[in-house]
Amino acid sequence: MSQPEVYSLAQTPITSHAFNGDRTQVAVSLSSKDVQIFARQGHDWQATETLSEHDKIITAIDWAPNTNRIVTSSQDRNAYVWQQTVDPQTGHMVWKPTLVLLRINRAATYVKWSPNEDKFAVASGARAIAICSFDPEGDWWVSRLLKKPIRSTVLSVDWHPNNVLLAAGSADMKARVFSAYIKDVDKRPAASVWGEKLPFNTVCGEYTSPSGGWVHTVGFSPSGDVLAFASHDSTITIVYPGGPAIYSIRSNTLPLVTLTWTSEDSIVAAGHDCQPYVFRGNEAGWELVGSLDDTNAAKSSGGNRPGLGNASPIGRLNSTAFQAFRNADQRGVANSPGQSTGSGESELFTVHQNTITNVRAYDGAPGTVTRVSTSGVDGKLVVWDVNSVSPIVSLSSKMGGLHLK
């Protein structure tokens, strides 16, 4: 089983990350108003440039691989498109920002380039999604708003491969599929399982979270015929509109907040449980098959996992309270209030030590992704092999050795 590539980019949370086309550079938001661009140098990443234009924390970044343009969204209600141009004074290539006319009065929460890279979608807290395209006459980016029937903050968006349909997940506990057709930009799309006539703001599908949780993330399958979304009730839902069939998988993990399709029958999703999970299935059903993070690696090898110290295999349960209970059970030792339980008390037995905020395809074409990348609140960037799936060990088996006396 191949080991993940782990890079500690910062000691601060990574809100979002996006790679360029050849994966030699990565743009990250370190929970600040600036974008840091890191370049690969050997087996490490070095900060090379800082993009400064926003006034508040950047919420999302997307890097178009073919046109080499970066788009950023921020809590300052703005979005910028960054493009490399030659500085007339120095002759060097610099990133030049172009302001986007969003017309929203709340924070921009997420941004995503369309597959053709000729427009992008900006989610917001204004109960609207801005569909932005370039106006050559004004030499700026203008937007049209998707509003109805959104009732709360839009948390994530994802484009259909046809460059017209857009999926959106929001805090009103709904996942929706909209038409974002712009006459002067798009060609008339072919009929699909989502419909035939698709004027702007047509709602092609609306799906509710199984237990009423915020929909954190949405994603179309490589073919565009299947929709997946994860919500705050610790469920992931897969929708087949042509069936029609809907499968909801409820897990005992903490909520998932980000997902990506690796093939037509496989999804990698991650979130507050600090490890990327793999779901597989088809129209007959879906299931959770394992994790890309082998949480038993150090225990089975008899040593410490690289970079993780002497951590407990309990994962999220490795808290001070759990350590005190385990010490009292196994060693008859009771910790006094405020007494330390050891140097590894706050470490998890996972690669990521805090919430994973972003998972993206890293290597392979759509539908045949072989590696994915994740970033998290712990400041780490990790590259995983999607074929290295470890079975999930239940909590009951982990606690099998504990006895009450």
N, C-alpha and C positions, 0 to 999 in steps of 0.2 A: 504494500500500500504506500503510495507516494505521499511524502510529507508536504503540507502547505508551505508556501513562501510567505514569511511574516516580515513586515517592515514597520518599524515604529517611527512614524513621520513626525509626531508631536506629542506633547504631554497634555494637550487640550483636545476636546471632542472634535471629531470630523463630522460636519453636518452633511456633506455631500462630496462625492468624487466623480471624476469623469476622465477617461483616457483619450488621447488623440488616436488617429487612425492606425499608426504602426506600434502603438503601446510604448513609445519611447519617452512620453511625457504624460503627466497626470496633473489635473487641476483639482485642488481641494479647497473647501471652505473650513477653516479651523474655528468655527463658531465665532466669526468676526465679520467685519464689513469688507474684508479684503479677500481676494482669491490668490492662493499661493500655487505657483506652477513648479513642479518638481521634474527634473530630468534624470533619466536613468544613467548612472555611471557605474559600470561594472555590476556588482551585486547589490548596489545601494541606490537610494534616491537622494538627490541634492536639490535644495531650493534654488531656483534660477531667476524667477521673476515674481513680482507682486502686482496684481491688477487692483487699483484703488479708484473707485468712483462712487460706490454706494455709501449711504449714510448710516445704515443699520445692518444687522446680521444678515448675511447671505443665506437663503433657505435652500437653494438648489442650483446645480450647475449641469449643463449638458454641452458636450463637445461634438460637433458634427465631423465625422471622420473624413468625408470627401471634400467638403468646402473649407475645412479647417477653421470653422468659426465657433466661438464659445458664446453661449448665452447664459446669463445669470439672472436670478430673481432674488428679491430681498424683502425684508420687513419694511423697508422704506417706501413700498408700493411701486417700485420701479423695476424695470428689467433693462439690461444692456446687452447688445450684441458686440462682441469683441472680434476684431479682424486684424491680422498682421499686415502692416504697411511699412514702407521705408521712411525712416526719419530723415527729412531733408537736411538737417543740421549735422547729424552724425553718420548718416548712411547705413545705420543698423536697422534691423527689423524690430519694430515695436508693436505692441498691442494697442489698437485704437478703439475706444468705445463709441457706440452709437446708441443714443437713448431711444427707447421704445415707447410710443404713445399708448399706454395701457388703458387709461380711463377707468381706474378702479380707486376706491377710497379706503381700502383695507390692505393688509399685508399680502404680498405675493408669496405663495406657499410652495409652489413646485413649477418646474419648467421642463419642457421636452421638445426636441426637434422632431419634425415629421420625417418619415423615411426618405422622402425626396430632398429634404433639407431646404425647401423653399418657403416653409412657414414653421411656426412653433406655437405651442399652447402654454399659457401661463395660468395656473390655478391660483385662487385667491380666497381671502376671507370675506370678500364682498358678495358672496353667493353668486359668483360669476366666473367664467373661464374666458380669457382673452385669446382669441385666435389671431396671431400676428403674421403679417406678410409684408414684403418690401414694396414701397411705393417709389418707383424710379423718378417720378416727376418731383416729388418733395424730397427725395434722397433720404428717406427715413422709414422706419418700421411702423405701420399702423395696425390697428386691431379692430376686430368685431367681437362682440360679447355673446357668449352662450349663457343665458340666464334661467329660463324656465325649464323644468320645475324645481331647480336647486333651492334648498331651504336653509343651508348652512355652509360653513367653510368647506371648500374643496381641498382635499388633502393630497391627491395624486391624480395623474393622468397618464394615458398610454395610447399611442397611435396604432391604428390598424394598418397592415401592410399596403392597403390601397391608397394611403395618404389622405383619406377623406374622413373615415370614421374615427371617433375619439372616445375612449373609455375614461370614466371619471369616478373616483371614490370620494365620498364626502362625509362630514360629521352629522348629516341627517340620516345616517344609517343606510344609505342607498349607494349602489353601484349602478351607473347608467352608461349607456352607449348613445352618443350624439353623432349627428352629421355635422362636420365642420367644412362642408363644401363651399369653396369660394370661386365664383364664376370665372374671374380673370386669372386665376392661378391654377385651378384643378381641371383635369379632363373629366368628363362624365364617367363615374365609376360603373363597372359592370355589376349586375345583380348578384347578391350574395345571400347568405342565410340571415343577414341583418336587414334585408329589404332591397327594393328596387329604386323607387323614387326617393332621393335623398336631398331635399333642399336644406339650407342652413338651419340649424337648431331643431331638426327632426329628432325626436327621441325614439331610437330603434330598439331599446330594451331598458328595463328598470328592474333591479333585483334588490331585495332587502336582506340585510344581515340577519342570520338565523336567530340570534338572541338580542338584537337591538344594539349592537356595538358600532362604534365609528368604523367606517371603511378606510383603513390606513393606506392600502395599496391595491392597484389593479394592473392587469396585464393581459394582452392578447396572445394567443398561441402563434407560432410561426406562420400558420396558414391563415390566421385571423378568424377561424370558424369557432373558436372556443375562447371563453373569457374566464379568468380566474381573479378572485379578490379575497383579501384577508382583512378581518375586522377585529375589533378590540375585545370580542367575546372569545378569543382564542380559537377561532374557526378559520378555515380556508374553504372557499366555495368555488366549484368549477361548473360553468354553465355551458351547455350545448343547446343553442337556440334552435338548431335545425331538428333536434330530436322530437320534442324538446325534453331535456333532462337536466337536472340540477343535483350535484353531489356536494354535500357539506361534510367536512371532516373536523370533528371537534377533538382537540388535544388537551392534555393536562399540563401543557407548557404555558409559559407566559405568552402574551399576544405577539403575533408576527406583524411587522411594520413595512416590510419590503419583500418583493419577489421578482423572479425572472424565469422565463421559460428556457430550458436548455434543449428541448426537443418537443415534438408534438404530444408526447406522452410523459413528460417529466418536467417538474418545477422545483426550483430551489428557492426557499423562503427563509427569512431570518427576522429577528427582532429582539425583544427584551430577554430572551432566554440565552443570548450570547453565542449561539451556534447556528450554522445554516442547516436546515432540514431539507430532506429530499422527499418529494411526493411523486408517485407514479400511478398511471392508470389510463383508462380509455372510456369510451361510451358505456362500457359495462360496469364501471366503478373505479374509485380512486382510493389510495391508502398512503399512509405515512410509512416509508420503507427504511428510513435511517437518517443519519447525520453525516455531514462531511467532516465533522470534528470527532476524532477518536478520543473520547474522554477517558479511556482506559489505557492509553498509550504508555504513560509513565509507570502505571502499576504493573502492566504486563512485562515491561522491559526491565523492571527493577531499578529504574533510575528516574531522575527528574526530567520532565519534558522541557525542551529548550526554551529558555526565556520565561518559564512559568514558576520557577521556584519549587518549594516543597508543598504543593497544594493538595487538597483533599479531593477524592473522586466524587464527592457528593454534588459538585457543581454549585448551583444557585443556593443550595442549603448550607454552604460552608460559611455560615455567619457566626458571630460570637455566641449567640444563644445555642446554636447547634453544637459548636465546639464544646461548650460547657456541659451540655447533656452527654456528649460522647465521652468526654473525659471522666465524668462522674460514673458512667456505666462501665467503661472498660478499665479505668485505673483507680476508681474510687477517689478521684480528685475533684474538689469543688472549688470553683473560682470565686474569689471575692468580687463585689461590685467594682468595676473599673479595672480589674486585673487583666492583663494581656493573656491570651490563650496561645500565643506563639507567633513567630514571624510570618507565617503564611495564613493568618486568620482571615484576611480580606481577599485572598486570591482564589479564583475559580479554577477548576480543572478543565478549562476550555481555553482555546487560543485567545479569543477575545475576552477581555476582562470586564466588559460592560456592553450595553445595548448595541446591536448592529443596526446602523442607520441606513445603510445603502448596500444593495447587492446588484451587480451588473455582469453581463456577459463579457468575458475577457478574451477568450480564444475560440475561434471557430465561426462558421457562418450561421445565420439564423436557422434554427432547426437542428444544427449539428454542433452545438456549443460543447467544447471539451473542458474549458476552465472558466470559472467565475471569480470575480473579485468582490471583497466586502470591505467596508470601513465602519468604524464605530466610535462610540463615545470615549473609548480608551486611547484614541489617537493612532490606532493601528490600521494598516492596509494589508490585507491578506489575499493571496491568490490560491484557489482551491482546484483540485482535480475533481470533476463531477462524477467520475467513475469510482472514486475512492469513498465508498459509502460504508459507514460503520453501523451495525445494529444498535438500536437504542436499548440501553439497560434500564429496566424499570426501577423505580424508587424502592419497591419492596425488596428486590434482590440486593440492592445496595445496603439496605438496612437490616439484612437477614442476620448479620452477626451481632446485632445489638440485643441485649437482654436487660430487662428490668429486674432489679434486686430489691 
